[in-house]
Amino acid sequence: MSVKVRTRLLSVIGVVGVGLVAGSLLLWHAQLGEMLGLAADKEPVVSSVSAPALAQPPATTKATTTPTRTPRRTPSTPPTTPKTTPTKSPKTTTTPKATSEESIDGLSSKLRTRLKKAMTGARADGVTIKITSARRSSAKQQRLLNEAIKKYGSYKLATRWVLPPKYSAHVLGKAVDIGPTAAMTWLNKNGWKYGVCRRYDNEPWHFEALTAPGTKCPPREPHAVAKAD
């Protein structure tokens, strides 16, 4: 065998040997990669024996959403205010003030006017006329009559001093009792000038408008007499 042929044969053998080695390396590398790939794809086995139990499920985060504002609509017509009917306040009835028995305000206009002038005249003479009993209520008159019946013992005797309410001039505001004694004396003497006269002999304090001013007073009555029903 020639040297040239031997050299070519050795080079072929070398190339084949290198190819075999390279192929073995590739095959080994592929097997190794497959083993490693399988190992990586397998899920790890976790033991549930030693794993702690969860106390509660993990909190979930709620997504916060920003509320969208609804645009306000301007009404085409202004709102109408409902009409309210005003409530009427209940009518309050005012009761007239009770007139004091010692005042001339409750007397009839005729007797009141004349008595005012007489009081002015008496004051000019240094005498003060005081009202002890002017207009009385029916209840007051009846109480006085009941007391008089107890005092005098009979209705007939009692009515000489106190008449029943329906016959009393005091209840009508047409009679007045005055005091003190100086005033009784003065008015008994000068009352005719003003049309104010003493009516009964047994009651020097009792006066009524019995005549026209400047006219002589009529004769006095001995006492009051209750009219027959």
C-alpha positions as CSV (number, residue, x, y, z in Angstrom):
1,M,0.0,0.0,0.0
2,S,1.3,3.3,-0.9
3,V,1.8,6.2,1.4
4,K,-0.7,8.3,-0.4
5,V,-3.4,5.7,-0.1
6,R,-2.6,5.2,3.6
7,T,-2.9,8.9,4.3
8,R,-6.3,9.1,2.6
9,L,-7.6,6.1,4.6
10,L,-6.5,7.6,7.9
11,S,-8.1,10.9,7.1
12,V,-11.4,9.1,6.3
13,I,-11.2,7.0,9.5
14,G,-10.5,10.3,11.5
15,V,-13.5,12.0,10.0
16,V,-15.7,9.0,10.7
17,G,-14.4,8.9,14.3
18,V,-15.0,12.5,14.8
19,G,-18.6,12.1,13.4
20,L,-19.3,9.2,15.8
21,V,-18.0,11.2,18.8
22,A,-20.1,14.2,17.7
23,G,-23.1,12.1,17.3
24,S,-22.7,10.5,20.6
25,L,-22.4,13.9,22.2
26,L,-25.5,15.1,20.5
27,L,-27.5,12.1,21.5
28,W,-26.3,12.4,25.1
29,H,-27.1,16.1,25.1
30,A,-30.6,15.4,23.7
31,Q,-31.3,12.7,26.3
32,L,-30.0,15.0,29.1
33,G,-32.2,17.8,27.9
34,E,-35.2,15.6,27.7
35,M,-34.6,14.4,31.2
36,L,-34.2,18.0,32.4
37,G,-37.3,19.1,30.5
38,L,-39.5,16.4,32.0
39,A,-38.2,17.2,35.4
40,A,-39.1,20.8,34.9
41,D,-42.6,20.1,33.5
42,K,-43.6,17.9,36.4
43,E,-45.6,19.8,39.2
44,P,-44.1,19.5,42.6
45,V,-46.0,17.3,45.0
46,V,-46.9,19.2,48.1
47,S,-47.8,17.3,51.2
48,S,-51.1,18.4,52.9
49,V,-50.2,16.9,56.3
50,S,-47.9,19.6,57.4
51,A,-49.7,22.5,55.6
52,P,-51.4,24.8,58.1
53,A,-55.2,25.3,57.7
54,L,-56.3,28.6,56.4
55,A,-58.3,30.5,59.1
56,Q,-60.3,32.4,56.5
57,P,-60.3,32.8,52.7
58,P,-57.9,35.4,51.4
59,A,-59.4,38.8,51.2
60,T,-60.4,39.9,47.8
61,T,-59.7,43.4,46.7
62,K,-62.9,45.2,45.5
63,A,-62.5,47.3,42.6
64,T,-63.6,50.9,43.4
65,T,-65.6,52.6,40.8
66,T,-66.0,56.3,40.6
67,P,-69.7,57.2,40.4
68,T,-70.7,59.1,37.4
69,R,-72.7,62.3,38.1
70,T,-76.0,62.6,36.4
71,P,-76.4,66.0,34.9
72,R,-79.2,68.0,36.4
73,R,-82.1,68.8,34.2
74,T,-83.5,72.3,34.4
75,P,-87.3,72.1,34.6
76,S,-89.0,73.8,31.7
77,T,-91.6,75.3,34.0
78,P,-91.0,76.6,37.6
79,P,-92.5,74.4,40.3
80,T,-95.8,75.6,41.6
81,T,-96.1,76.2,45.3
82,P,-99.3,74.5,46.7
83,K,-101.8,77.0,47.9
84,T,-102.4,76.8,51.6
85,T,-105.8,77.9,53.0
86,P,-105.1,80.1,56.1
87,T,-106.6,78.7,59.2
88,K,-109.0,81.1,60.9
89,S,-108.2,81.7,64.5
90,P,-111.1,80.9,66.8
91,K,-113.1,83.9,67.8
92,T,-112.6,84.9,71.4
93,T,-115.5,86.3,73.2
94,T,-114.6,89.1,75.6
95,T,-116.6,89.2,78.7
96,P,-117.3,92.7,79.9
97,K,-115.4,93.8,82.9
98,A,-117.4,93.6,86.1
99,T,-118.4,97.0,87.3
100,S,-117.5,97.8,90.9
101,E,-120.5,98.3,93.1
102,E,-118.8,101.5,94.5
103,S,-118.5,103.0,91.0
104,I,-121.0,105.1,89.1
105,D,-120.1,103.5,85.8
106,G,-122.9,100.9,86.1
107,L,-125.6,103.5,86.6
108,S,-128.0,104.6,84.0
109,S,-126.8,107.5,81.9
110,K,-129.4,109.8,83.4
111,L,-128.6,109.1,87.0
112,R,-124.8,109.0,86.3
113,T,-124.8,112.4,84.6
114,R,-126.9,114.1,87.3
115,L,-124.9,112.5,90.2
116,K,-121.6,113.7,88.7
117,K,-122.9,117.3,88.7
118,A,-124.1,116.9,92.3
119,M,-120.8,115.5,93.4
120,T,-119.0,118.5,91.9
121,G,-121.5,120.9,93.7
122,A,-121.0,119.1,97.0
123,R,-117.2,119.3,96.6
124,A,-117.5,123.0,96.1
125,D,-119.2,123.2,99.5
126,G,-116.5,121.0,101.1
127,V,-118.5,117.8,101.1
128,T,-117.4,114.5,99.6
129,I,-120.0,112.2,98.3
130,K,-118.9,108.5,98.4
131,I,-120.7,105.7,96.6
132,T,-121.4,102.8,98.9
133,S,-123.6,100.7,96.6
134,A,-124.6,101.6,93.0
135,R,-125.5,98.9,90.6
136,R,-125.9,95.4,92.0
137,S,-126.1,92.0,90.4
138,S,-129.3,89.9,90.8
139,A,-127.3,87.4,92.8
140,K,-126.1,90.1,95.2
141,Q,-129.6,91.5,95.6
142,Q,-131.1,88.1,96.3
143,R,-128.4,87.4,98.9
144,L,-129.2,90.7,100.6
145,L,-132.9,89.8,100.6
146,N,-132.3,86.4,102.2
147,E,-130.2,88.0,104.9
148,A,-133.0,90.6,105.5
149,I,-135.6,87.9,105.9
150,K,-133.5,86.2,108.5
151,K,-133.0,89.5,110.3
152,Y,-136.6,90.8,110.3
153,G,-138.3,87.4,110.4
154,S,-140.6,87.7,107.4
155,Y,-140.6,88.4,103.7
156,K,-142.9,91.4,104.1
157,L,-140.8,93.2,106.7
158,A,-137.6,92.3,104.8
159,T,-138.8,93.9,101.6
160,R,-139.2,97.3,103.4
161,W,-135.4,97.4,103.2
162,V,-134.4,95.1,100.4
163,L,-136.6,94.5,97.3
164,P,-136.5,91.2,95.3
165,P,-134.1,91.4,92.3
166,K,-136.8,91.9,89.7
167,Y,-138.2,95.0,91.5
168,S,-134.9,96.5,92.7
169,A,-133.8,99.9,91.2
170,H,-130.2,98.9,92.1
171,V,-130.3,96.0,89.8
172,L,-131.5,98.3,87.0
173,G,-128.8,100.8,87.8
174,K,-131.4,103.5,88.7
175,A,-130.5,103.8,92.4
176,V,-127.5,104.7,94.4
177,D,-126.6,104.5,98.1
178,I,-124.1,107.2,99.4
179,G,-122.2,108.1,102.5
180,P,-121.1,109.5,104.9
181,T,-123.8,111.2,106.9
182,A,-122.7,114.7,105.8
183,A,-123.1,113.7,102.2
184,M,-126.6,112.3,102.8
185,T,-127.6,115.5,104.5
186,W,-126.2,117.7,101.7
187,L,-127.7,115.7,98.9
188,N,-131.1,115.5,100.6
189,K,-131.1,119.3,100.8
190,N,-129.6,120.1,97.4
191,G,-130.3,117.1,95.3
192,W,-133.4,118.6,93.6
193,K,-131.1,121.1,91.8
194,Y,-129.6,118.2,90.0
195,G,-132.8,116.0,89.7
196,V,-131.5,113.5,92.4
197,C,-133.9,112.8,95.3
198,R,-134.1,110.8,98.4
199,R,-136.9,108.3,98.0
200,Y,-137.6,106.5,101.4
201,D,-137.9,107.8,104.9
202,N,-136.2,104.8,106.4
203,E,-133.2,104.9,104.0
204,P,-131.4,108.3,104.2
205,W,-128.6,106.9,102.0
206,H,-130.9,105.9,99.0
207,F,-131.2,108.3,96.1
208,E,-132.8,108.1,92.6
209,A,-133.4,110.4,89.6
210,L,-137.0,111.1,90.4
211,T,-137.5,114.6,89.0
212,A,-136.2,117.0,86.4
213,P,-133.2,119.1,87.5
214,G,-134.4,122.3,89.3
215,T,-137.7,120.7,90.1
216,K,-138.9,120.0,93.6
217,C,-138.5,116.4,94.7
218,P,-141.7,114.3,95.2
219,P,-142.8,113.4,98.7
220,R,-140.8,110.6,100.2
221,E,-142.3,107.1,100.7
222,P,-142.1,105.6,104.2
223,H,-140.3,102.5,102.9
224,A,-140.1,100.2,99.9
225,V,-143.0,97.9,99.1
226,A,-142.7,94.8,97.1
227,K,-145.1,94.7,94.2
228,A,-147.6,91.8,94.1
229,D,-146.9,89.2,91.4
